[in-house]
Amino acid sequence: MEPRETHERTRRAVFLQAAAAAGLALLPGLRPPDLGEAAGQAFPTRTGEEVLPWLDQPAPNPVPQIAGGLLRWEELRSFLTPIEQFFTVAHYGQPQVDAHAWSLEVGGLVERPLTLTLDELRARPRQEVAFTLECAGNHGLPFLHGAIGTARWAGTPLAPLLAEAGVLPRGSEVVFWGADAGEEEIRETKVTQHFARSMSVADASDPTLLLCYEMNGEPLPAKHGAPVRLIAPGWYGIANVKWLTRIEVRDTRLQNRFMARDYVTLRAEQRDSETVWAETWVGRSLLKSAPAHVTTTTPTGMGTGAGTGPHYRIIGAAWGAPIARVEVRLDGGPWLPATIDRSDPADEGEFTWRLWSYDWGSPTPGEHAVTSRAIATDGRVQPAPDDPWITGKVTYWESNAQITRRVAIPAAALRAK
C-alpha cells in the first residue's frame, strides 16, 4: 500500500494539475481594518519579538485571479483580518453590480413575494456577527494554505425576511442566487449558469444568518460581494453567496455544479469487509487549527529575569467549532497544552477563531516540527493525518487534519547577532 505521505502528495498534485488546467474555477471565498489597541489586546505581541519564517512554504499560487489575497500565516497579527488583506475566491469573476439599481427578490414557494432595494434592506433591523470564514479547499491544495480570515459582518437577519414572505408548507429548500455567471458544459450542452447554493429552510431560518452589507464597519467592498452577500456563520465560504440577487424557496435541493459536482467530498467508508464510497456536499465548517508562526525575543526585549538566550513562542489559531483547548506537539513528542489568548470580548464568539500561544522557551538549534490540534467543547478532537476520516478522503475539500509546520532554530552564534 502506498505510504500515506506519498499518497497525499500524489493525490493533491493530481488535483492541482487538473484544477489549474481547467482554470481552477472551483473554490469559495472572503476578509477586515487595523483595529489598533483592540487588535493588540486580541493578539498580544512583545517588545523585540521577531517572526521566524517557516521552512515549508506553500507552493506558488497558479490562479491568483480566482483565489487571491491568501493569508501568509507568518503575518497574522490581529484577531480581525484587515479588509485589504482578506482573501477572495471568485468562480466566475467579479460581476459589475450597480448598487443604486440593485434589488433583491424573495420568491418561489412563498405566500408574499418581496422585492427590496438596498436602502430598504438597510432600514430593517441591523445585526452584527464576528465570523471566521474559511474556504472549503483551504489546506487541500499545495498552494491553498491561507484562504481564511475573520471579520465583523453587519446586515439584516434573513429569518424575519423569510417569515415575512411566508414560506409555504411544501417549501423545503432556500436557494441563494448570485449575479456572477459563467459558461458550463453539462452532458455536452453549453449553458450559462449563475452561481447559486441552497440550504434547508430550517438552516436558512437560523437567526445568525445575515444579508450582509458591511464588513469591519465599512461598506461591503465589491470584491467581497457588494452590495449584499449572504453571511452564514459556521458554514464554509462556498455557502456564503456573494452578489446576491434572488432568494428562492423550492421543494427540492438545488443540484447545480456547486452543490452536486464541485464541493462534493468523496470518502471511502468501511462496512465490515466492504468499502463503500460516500459523496457528501460541503456545508458546515469542520474543527481545525494551525500553527501561525514562531517568534523569538532577544534578552534585551524580555525584561528582568529573562536569562541569556533568545526566547521562543509558537502562535496559532483554532476554529470551526467552540474551542475548549489547543495542544501542541514538538518533533512528534507528547501533546502539550497551549494558552488560548483572550481577545476583546466584543469580538470573540461562537463563530470566530481563537488565537493561542505556546511558550517554547529555548529549544535546541536545528530544524523542528510543530503540530497543533484543537479540541472542541463537545469533546471532538481535530483528526490526525492518518485518521480514517482523512485517509479515506480522495477530494481536497474539507481538509481539517492536524497541520505540521517546520521551522529552523538558529545556532547560538547566529541568535546572538
C-alpha positions as CSV (number, residue, x, y, z in Angstrom):
1,M,0.0,0.0,0.0
2,E,1.3,3.5,-0.8
3,P,2.6,5.4,2.2
4,R,0.1,8.0,3.5
5,E,2.5,10.9,3.0
6,T,3.3,9.9,-0.6
7,H,-0.3,9.2,-1.3
8,E,-1.3,12.6,-0.1
9,R,1.3,14.4,-2.2
10,T,0.3,12.4,-5.3
11,R,-3.4,12.9,-4.7
12,R,-3.0,16.7,-4.3
13,A,-0.7,17.0,-7.2
14,V,-3.2,15.3,-9.5
15,F,-6.0,17.6,-8.3
16,L,-3.8,20.7,-8.6
17,Q,-2.8,19.8,-12.2
18,A,-6.4,19.1,-13.2
19,A,-7.7,22.2,-11.5
20,A,-5.1,24.5,-13.0
21,A,-5.7,23.1,-16.5
22,A,-9.4,23.9,-16.1
23,G,-8.7,27.4,-14.8
24,L,-9.5,26.3,-11.2
25,A,-12.9,27.8,-11.3
26,L,-13.8,25.7,-8.3
27,L,-13.2,27.4,-5.0
28,P,-15.1,29.7,-2.3
29,G,-14.2,32.9,-0.7
30,L,-13.7,36.0,1.8
31,R,-11.7,39.1,4.5
32,P,-11.2,43.1,7.6
33,P,-9.1,47.4,9.2
34,D,-6.3,47.6,11.6
35,L,-8.2,47.9,14.9
36,G,-5.2,49.3,16.8
37,E,-5.4,48.7,20.5
38,A,-8.3,46.2,20.4
39,A,-6.3,44.1,17.9
40,G,-3.3,44.4,20.1
41,Q,-5.3,43.0,23.0
42,A,-6.6,40.2,20.9
43,F,-3.2,39.2,19.6
44,P,-0.6,40.2,22.2
45,T,2.9,40.9,20.9
46,R,6.0,41.5,22.9
47,T,8.7,44.1,22.6
48,G,11.5,42.9,20.4
49,E,9.7,39.9,19.0
50,E,10.7,38.7,15.6
51,V,9.0,36.1,13.4
52,L,10.9,33.1,12.0
53,P,9.9,32.0,8.5
54,W,8.5,28.5,8.1
55,L,10.8,26.2,6.1
56,D,7.8,24.6,4.4
57,Q,6.2,27.4,2.4
58,P,3.1,26.9,0.2
59,A,3.6,26.3,-3.5
60,P,3.2,29.4,-5.7
61,N,-0.4,30.3,-6.4
62,P,-1.1,29.4,-10.0
63,V,-4.6,31.1,-10.1
64,P,-4.4,34.5,-8.3
65,Q,-7.3,35.7,-10.4
66,I,-9.6,33.1,-8.8
67,A,-8.2,32.7,-5.3
68,G,-6.4,35.9,-4.2
69,G,-5.2,37.6,-1.1
70,L,-4.3,34.4,0.7
71,L,-3.2,34.8,4.3
72,R,0.5,34.4,4.9
73,W,0.5,32.8,8.3
74,E,3.7,34.5,9.4
75,E,1.9,37.8,9.0
76,L,-1.0,37.0,11.2
77,R,-1.0,39.9,13.8
78,S,-4.6,40.6,14.7
79,F,-7.8,39.0,15.7
80,L,-9.7,40.6,12.8
81,T,-8.3,40.5,9.3
82,P,-7.9,43.9,7.6
83,I,-10.3,44.2,4.6
84,E,-7.4,44.9,2.2
85,Q,-5.8,41.6,3.3
86,F,-8.9,39.4,3.3
87,F,-8.8,36.5,0.8
88,T,-11.2,36.3,-2.1
89,V,-12.5,33.5,-4.3
90,A,-14.5,34.2,-7.5
91,H,-15.6,31.3,-9.6
92,Y,-17.0,33.4,-12.4
93,G,-15.1,36.6,-11.9
94,Q,-16.4,39.7,-10.2
95,P,-19.7,41.0,-11.7
96,Q,-20.4,44.6,-12.1
97,V,-23.4,45.4,-9.9
98,D,-24.9,48.9,-9.7
99,A,-25.9,49.4,-6.1
100,H,-28.4,52.1,-7.0
101,A,-30.3,49.9,-9.4
102,W,-29.9,46.7,-7.4
103,S,-32.7,44.9,-5.7
104,L,-33.2,41.6,-4.0
105,E,-36.1,39.3,-4.9
106,V,-37.6,36.9,-2.4
107,G,-39.8,34.4,-4.2
108,G,-40.6,30.9,-5.2
109,L,-42.8,28.9,-2.8
110,V,-43.8,31.8,-0.6
111,E,-47.1,33.5,0.1
112,R,-46.0,37.0,-0.4
113,P,-43.1,37.6,-2.8
114,L,-40.9,40.5,-1.9
115,T,-38.5,42.9,-3.7
116,L,-36.3,45.1,-1.6
117,T,-33.8,47.8,-2.6
118,L,-30.5,48.3,-0.7
119,D,-32.0,51.3,1.2
120,E,-35.0,49.2,2.2
121,L,-32.7,46.4,3.5
122,R,-30.6,49.0,5.4
123,A,-33.8,50.3,7.0
124,R,-34.5,46.9,8.6
125,P,-33.1,45.9,11.9
126,R,-29.3,45.7,11.9
127,Q,-27.3,42.8,13.4
128,E,-23.6,42.1,13.6
129,V,-21.6,38.9,13.9
130,A,-17.9,38.2,14.1
131,F,-17.2,35.2,11.9
132,T,-14.1,33.3,10.7
133,L,-14.7,32.5,7.1
134,E,-12.6,29.6,5.5
135,C,-12.6,28.3,2.0
136,A,-13.6,24.6,2.0
137,G,-10.4,23.9,-0.1
138,N,-8.1,25.5,2.4
139,H,-5.0,23.3,3.1
140,G,-6.4,20.8,0.5
141,L,-4.0,22.0,-2.3
142,P,-0.3,22.7,-2.2
143,F,-0.8,26.5,-2.7
144,L,-4.0,27.0,-0.8
145,H,-3.0,27.4,2.8
146,G,-4.3,30.9,3.6
147,A,-7.9,31.0,2.4
148,I,-9.2,32.1,5.8
149,G,-9.9,35.4,7.6
150,T,-12.0,36.8,10.4
151,A,-14.3,39.8,10.0
152,R,-17.1,41.6,11.8
153,W,-20.0,41.4,9.4
154,A,-23.2,43.5,9.6
155,G,-26.5,43.4,7.9
156,T,-30.1,42.5,8.5
157,P,-31.2,39.0,9.6
158,L,-32.5,36.7,7.0
159,A,-35.0,34.8,9.1
160,P,-37.5,37.6,9.6
161,L,-37.5,38.3,5.9
162,L,-38.4,34.6,5.2
163,A,-41.1,34.8,7.8
164,E,-42.5,38.0,6.2
165,A,-42.6,36.3,2.8
166,G,-44.3,33.3,4.3
167,V,-42.7,30.0,3.3
168,L,-45.3,27.6,2.0
169,P,-45.7,24.2,3.7
170,R,-44.1,22.3,0.8
171,G,-41.1,24.7,0.6
172,S,-38.1,22.8,1.9
173,E,-35.0,24.4,0.4
174,V,-33.8,28.0,0.0
175,V,-31.7,28.9,-3.0
176,F,-29.4,31.9,-3.0
177,W,-28.6,33.2,-6.4
178,G,-25.6,35.4,-7.2
179,A,-25.1,37.9,-10.0
180,D,-21.9,36.2,-11.1
181,A,-22.3,33.8,-14.0
182,G,-20.2,31.6,-16.3
183,E,-20.5,29.1,-19.1
184,E,-20.8,25.4,-18.1
185,E,-20.9,22.3,-20.2
186,I,-23.4,19.8,-18.9
187,R,-23.8,16.5,-20.8
188,E,-22.4,18.1,-24.0
189,T,-24.7,21.1,-23.7
190,K,-23.2,24.5,-23.1
191,V,-25.2,26.7,-20.8
192,T,-24.8,30.0,-18.8
193,Q,-25.2,29.4,-15.1
194,H,-25.3,31.8,-12.3
195,F,-23.5,30.9,-9.1
196,A,-26.0,29.5,-6.6
197,R,-26.1,27.5,-3.4
198,S,-29.0,26.2,-1.3
199,M,-29.7,25.1,2.2
200,S,-32.8,23.8,4.0
201,V,-35.5,26.2,5.2
202,A,-34.5,25.3,8.8
203,D,-30.9,26.2,8.2
204,A,-31.8,29.4,6.4
205,S,-34.0,30.4,9.3
206,D,-31.2,30.3,11.7
207,P,-31.2,33.8,13.4
208,T,-27.4,34.2,12.9
209,L,-27.7,34.3,9.1
210,L,-27.3,37.8,7.7
211,L,-28.0,39.7,4.4
212,C,-24.7,41.5,4.8
213,Y,-23.8,45.0,3.6
214,E,-21.0,45.9,5.9
215,M,-17.6,44.5,6.7
216,N,-15.5,45.6,9.7
217,G,-17.5,48.8,10.0
218,E,-17.2,49.8,6.3
219,P,-19.5,49.3,3.3
220,L,-19.1,45.8,1.9
221,P,-16.4,46.0,-0.8
222,A,-17.3,44.9,-4.4
223,K,-14.8,42.1,-4.4
224,H,-16.4,40.7,-1.2
225,G,-19.9,40.6,-2.6
226,A,-21.3,44.1,-2.6
227,P,-23.9,45.4,-2.5
228,V,-25.3,42.4,-0.5
229,R,-24.0,38.9,0.3
230,L,-25.1,36.1,2.5
231,I,-23.2,35.5,5.7
232,A,-23.8,32.1,7.2
233,P,-21.8,31.8,10.4
234,G,-20.4,28.3,10.9
235,W,-20.5,27.4,7.2
236,Y,-17.6,27.1,4.7
237,G,-17.1,30.0,2.4
238,I,-18.9,28.4,-0.5
239,A,-22.3,28.7,1.3
240,N,-21.7,32.5,1.9
241,V,-23.0,33.5,-1.5
242,K,-21.8,36.9,-2.8
243,W,-23.5,39.5,-5.1
244,L,-27.0,38.2,-4.1
245,T,-29.8,39.0,-6.5
246,R,-32.5,36.4,-5.6
247,I,-33.6,34.2,-2.8
248,E,-35.9,31.4,-3.9
249,V,-37.8,28.8,-1.9
250,R,-38.1,25.4,-3.6
251,D,-39.4,22.0,-2.7
252,T,-36.1,20.2,-3.8
253,R,-32.4,20.7,-3.1
254,L,-30.5,22.5,-5.8
255,Q,-28.3,20.2,-7.9
256,N,-26.0,22.5,-9.8
257,R,-22.3,22.5,-10.2
258,F,-21.6,23.9,-6.7
259,M,-24.0,21.5,-5.0
260,A,-23.7,18.3,-6.9
261,R,-20.4,18.2,-8.9
262,D,-17.9,20.5,-7.2
263,Y,-17.8,20.9,-3.5
264,V,-18.7,17.3,-3.0
265,T,-16.4,15.3,-0.8
266,L,-15.8,11.7,-1.9
267,R,-14.8,9.4,1.0
268,A,-14.3,5.6,1.4
269,E,-16.1,4.1,4.4
270,Q,-15.7,0.6,5.7
271,R,-18.8,-1.6,6.2
272,D,-17.4,-4.8,7.7
273,S,-15.2,-6.1,4.9
274,E,-16.7,-3.9,2.2
275,T,-15.6,-0.4,1.1
276,V,-18.5,1.9,0.4
277,W,-17.9,5.3,-1.3
278,A,-19.9,8.1,0.1
279,E,-20.4,11.5,-1.6
280,T,-21.4,14.4,0.7
281,W,-21.9,18.1,-0.1
282,V,-19.7,20.6,1.6
283,G,-21.6,22.6,4.2
284,R,-20.7,23.4,7.8
285,S,-17.1,24.2,8.8
286,L,-15.0,21.5,10.5
287,L,-12.9,21.7,13.6
288,K,-9.4,22.8,12.8
289,S,-6.2,24.6,14.0
290,A,-2.9,25.7,12.5
291,P,0.4,27.0,13.8
292,A,0.7,30.5,12.5
293,H,4.3,31.5,13.3
294,V,7.2,31.1,15.7
295,T,8.6,34.3,17.3
296,T,11.9,34.9,19.0
297,T,12.6,37.6,21.6
298,T,16.1,38.8,22.4
299,P,17.0,39.0,26.1
300,T,17.0,42.8,25.9
301,G,13.4,42.8,24.9
302,M,12.2,40.4,27.6
303,G,13.0,42.3,30.7
304,T,14.5,41.2,34.0
305,G,15.0,37.5,34.7
306,A,14.8,36.6,31.0
307,G,18.0,34.6,31.0
308,T,20.8,34.9,28.5
309,G,19.4,33.2,25.4
310,P,16.6,34.1,23.0
311,H,13.1,33.0,24.0
312,Y,10.7,31.4,21.5
313,R,6.9,31.3,21.3
314,I,4.6,29.4,19.0
315,I,1.4,31.2,18.0
316,G,-1.6,29.9,16.1
317,A,-5.3,29.8,15.6
318,A,-8.1,27.3,16.1
319,W,-11.6,27.5,14.6
320,G,-14.6,25.5,13.1
321,A,-16.3,24.9,16.5
322,P,-16.4,26.3,20.0
323,I,-12.9,25.6,21.2
324,A,-12.2,24.1,24.6
325,R,-8.4,23.9,24.3
326,V,-5.5,23.6,21.9
327,E,-2.5,21.3,22.2
328,V,1.0,21.5,20.6
329,R,3.3,18.7,19.7
330,L,7.0,19.2,19.1
331,D,9.0,16.8,16.9
332,G,6.5,14.0,17.4
333,G,6.6,14.2,21.2
334,P,3.8,14.4,23.7
335,W,0.9,16.8,23.4
336,L,1.4,20.0,25.4
337,P,-1.2,22.5,26.5
338,A,-1.3,25.8,24.7
339,T,-2.7,29.1,26.1
340,I,-5.8,30.5,24.5
341,D,-5.2,34.2,24.3
342,R,-8.1,36.4,25.3
343,S,-9.3,39.0,22.8
344,D,-11.7,41.8,23.1
345,P,-14.9,40.1,24.4
346,A,-16.9,42.0,21.7
347,D,-15.0,40.1,19.0
348,E,-14.9,36.6,20.5
349,G,-17.8,34.5,19.7
350,E,-19.1,31.1,18.7
351,F,-18.1,31.5,15.1
352,T,-14.6,33.1,15.4
353,W,-11.1,31.6,15.6
354,R,-9.3,31.5,18.9
355,L,-5.8,32.6,18.9
356,W,-3.4,30.6,21.0
357,S,0.3,30.5,22.0
358,Y,2.8,28.1,23.5
359,D,5.9,29.2,25.5
360,W,8.7,27.2,23.9
361,G,11.5,28.6,25.9
362,S,14.9,28.0,24.4
363,P,14.8,25.0,22.0
364,T,17.9,23.4,20.7
365,P,19.3,24.8,17.4
366,G,18.2,23.0,14.2
367,E,15.1,22.0,12.4
368,H,11.9,21.3,14.4
369,A,8.4,20.1,13.5
370,V,5.5,21.9,15.1
371,T,2.0,20.4,15.1
372,S,-1.3,21.6,16.6
373,R,-4.6,20.1,17.3
374,A,-7.9,21.7,18.5
375,I,-10.3,20.1,21.0
376,A,-13.9,21.3,20.8
377,T,-16.2,21.9,23.9
378,D,-18.2,18.8,22.9
379,G,-15.0,16.6,23.1
380,R,-14.3,16.3,19.4
381,V,-10.6,16.3,18.5
382,Q,-9.1,17.5,15.3
383,P,-8.1,14.4,13.4
384,A,-4.6,13.2,12.8
385,P,-3.4,12.8,9.1
386,D,-3.6,9.0,9.5
387,D,-7.2,9.1,10.8
388,P,-9.5,7.0,8.5
389,W,-11.7,10.2,8.3
390,I,-8.8,11.8,6.5
391,T,-7.1,8.9,4.7
392,G,-10.4,7.7,3.2
393,K,-11.0,11.1,1.6
394,V,-9.9,11.5,-2.0
395,T,-11.1,15.0,-2.7
396,Y,-9.3,18.1,-1.4
397,W,-12.3,19.9,0.2
398,E,-12.8,19.7,4.0
399,S,-9.1,19.0,4.7
400,N,-9.1,19.5,8.5
401,A,-6.3,17.1,9.5
402,Q,-3.7,18.3,12.1
403,I,-1.2,20.6,10.4
404,T,2.6,20.3,10.9
405,R,5.0,23.1,10.1
406,R,8.8,23.1,10.1
407,V,11.0,25.8,11.5
408,A,14.8,26.2,11.9
409,I,16.1,27.5,15.2
410,P,19.4,29.2,14.5
411,A,22.6,28.2,16.3
412,A,23.6,30.3,19.4
413,A,26.2,32.3,17.5
414,L,23.6,33.4,14.9
415,R,21.0,34.0,17.6
416,A,23.3,36.4,19.4
417,K,23.7,38.7,16.4
